[in-house]
Amino acid sequence: MTGPADTMPCRVCGHDVPAGRFCERCGARLVRERGGGPDWLRGSAFVAAPGEKVLQPSLVSSLFPHLPRRSLSTFRLGLGLVFVLLVVSCVFHWYVPMVAVATFAPLLLFAIYLAETGLIVDLPWRVWALTVVLGLVVGLGWALLTAAIVKESYSLGLGSEVPTARLVRDAVVIPFGGLLVMQLPTVLVRLTRPPIRESLYGFAIGVLGATVFAVTVTMVRLMQEIDAGITISGQSVTDLLIEAGVRGLTMPLTAASVSGLVGIALWYSRRPGTSRIRHLAAGGLVLVVVAAAYANVGVVEVLAIASELQLLVHVALALAAVVALRVGIQVAVLHEPQDPLHPDLPILCPGCGHVVPDAAFCPACGVAAHTASRSSRDARRRDRPQPTTELVEQ
């Protein structure tokens, strides 16, 4: 860098910022694009992954938003490995390994994500421990409370006919009850006032609590099946594949999306000067979408339709929940208070790899600083690039 960078006024916030593609202060595109959608959403550029649109249902950048670009492919391989293990287990009728992979793989991947990104060292251990303990306790309580109801339905597989009274109970009461109870760990942790109020830390707490809750409930249900003498000797490979898809893919995706959104909402704080009504409306719409998706999962499971069609509906609802999660992440990160700006100091962007001003958003790719953990931000500020490096790729 041999001289001051060229600047231009941001058409949204009005500040003079380095000339580039995005405003380093508010994240808006400096030049409006045709079909880019409203500026408050910035739908053409996701804040957690360069080159992705907000409505693009990318699983890795949605479920692991703090990952730097170099780690995205590794986690994609991890998800692919989980898929392969599920398929192999079903083909060879390895029911217990299939259930084990479907149950523990999401929790293992998320634990690796917390360690890889440095999130786990940003918050005190008591916060993470409390989240895990609450997930275990609440999950165990819910599983025992609904044990009798679930036991009645063991004889009803996917696609079986269900009496009307049981249909209402199983399709509405149980899913919504589970949805609400699943949020208790996140709500209780928020009441302890954790030291970091960034919305994506709330997302991490929400997903971890929900994942531990789901693992606990699944293990209790599995022990109930064993005690009841339930066997899978008569199930075909197709039936096992459908069960694996629901257990290991669609249900974890939907649960993580719902609970992640709740965590985002509980940790979110509005930046001064932004529209409260607009954000409340967007957040309310997103929560309605994911709640409806979760409720319809229960309806689908008890309707007398082909199991293959049920799986397709499960997949569609899970993808809808993921897209809703991306909208929630986008709105929260774009409009929450940001770190103090140091625009005269260079820093390496973890999204695109360019050297850019140390600000709220990368002027080159639009990735938000808050999509990196605090430990990552601190490390990159301690080891700043040499001042001769160009700031922004024009």
Secondary structure, DSSP 8 states (H G I E B T S, - for coil): --S---EEE-TTT--EEESSSB-TTT--BSS--TT---TTT-TTS-TTSTT--TTS--HHHHH-TT--HHHHHHHHHHHHHHHHHHHHHHHTT-HHHHHHHHHHHHHHHHHHHHHHHTHHHHS-HHHHHHHHHHHHHHHHHHHHHTHHHHHHTTT--TT----HHHHHIIIIIHHHHHHHHHTHHHHHHHHT--S---HHHHHHHHHHHHHHHHHHHHHHHHHHHHHHT---TT--HHHHHHHHHIIIIIHHHHHHHHHHHHHHHHH----TTS-HHHHHHHHHHHHHHHHHHHHHHHHHHHSSS-HHHHHHHHHHHHHHHHHHHHHHHHHHHHHS-----EEEEEEE-TTT--EEEESSB-TTT--BGGGS-HHHHHHHHHT---TTS-S---
